[in-house]
Amino acid sequence: MFLDKTQGAVASTPGTDLLPDHQYETVRHLLFGSLTGVRLTIQDLHSKHYAEPNDWSQPIPTGRPHEVMAILTRRVQVD
């Protein structure tokens, strides 16, 4: 049963909410390595169902010879 919250205040008993109140935080993953190494790692994480390849940034040159980085930003539940 859904309560119409526009009809006045409704007291909530702990543990009886319809949806849990979870805490989230943002986590960033950084990969550094050769273009091949970074791509292979992204594919490996995808095969483990961790992240879709399109969720990663495009490879970004770091300024070091033959090195790129890729970034993945995710929200994780921390409660």
GITA-V137603 format. One record per residue. N is the residue number from 0. RES is the residue in one letter. OMEGA is omega in whole degrees, 0 to 359 (none if undefined). Layout:
# GITA-V137603
n=N res=RES omega=OMEGA
n=N res=RES omega=OMEGA
This chain:
# GITA-V137603
n=0 res=M omega=180
n=1 res=F omega=180
n=2 res=L omega=176
n=3 res=D omega=184
n=4 res=K omega=177
n=5 res=T omega=181
n=6 res=Q omega=178
n=7 res=G omega=183
n=8 res=A omega=177
n=9 res=V omega=179
n=10 res=A omega=180
n=11 res=S omega=175
n=12 res=T omega=181
n=13 res=P omega=177
n=14 res=G omega=181
n=15 res=T omega=178
n=16 res=D omega=179
n=17 res=L omega=180
n=18 res=L omega=180
n=19 res=P omega=178
n=20 res=D omega=183
n=21 res=H omega=175
n=22 res=Q omega=179
n=23 res=Y omega=170
n=24 res=E omega=180
n=25 res=T omega=178
n=26 res=V omega=177
n=27 res=R omega=176
n=28 res=H omega=179
n=29 res=L omega=175
n=30 res=L omega=176
n=31 res=F omega=176
n=32 res=G omega=176
n=33 res=S omega=179
n=34 res=L omega=179
n=35 res=T omega=180
n=36 res=G omega=180
n=37 res=V omega=179
n=38 res=R omega=179
n=39 res=L omega=179
n=40 res=T omega=177
n=41 res=I omega=178
n=42 res=Q omega=179
n=43 res=D omega=178
n=44 res=L omega=176
n=45 res=H omega=180
n=46 res=S omega=177
n=47 res=K omega=179
n=48 res=H omega=180
n=49 res=Y omega=182
n=50 res=A omega=176
n=51 res=E omega=179
n=52 res=P omega=180
n=53 res=N omega=177
n=54 res=D omega=179
n=55 res=W omega=174
n=56 res=S omega=170
n=57 res=Q omega=177
n=58 res=P omega=182
n=59 res=I omega=178
n=60 res=P omega=181
n=61 res=T omega=186
n=62 res=G omega=175
n=63 res=R omega=181
n=64 res=P omega=174
n=65 res=H omega=180
n=66 res=E omega=174
n=67 res=V omega=173
n=68 res=M omega=174
n=69 res=A omega=185
n=70 res=I omega=173
n=71 res=L omega=177
n=72 res=T omega=180
n=73 res=R omega=171
n=74 res=R omega=180
n=75 res=V omega=177
n=76 res=Q omega=186
n=77 res=V omega=180
n=78 res=D omega=none
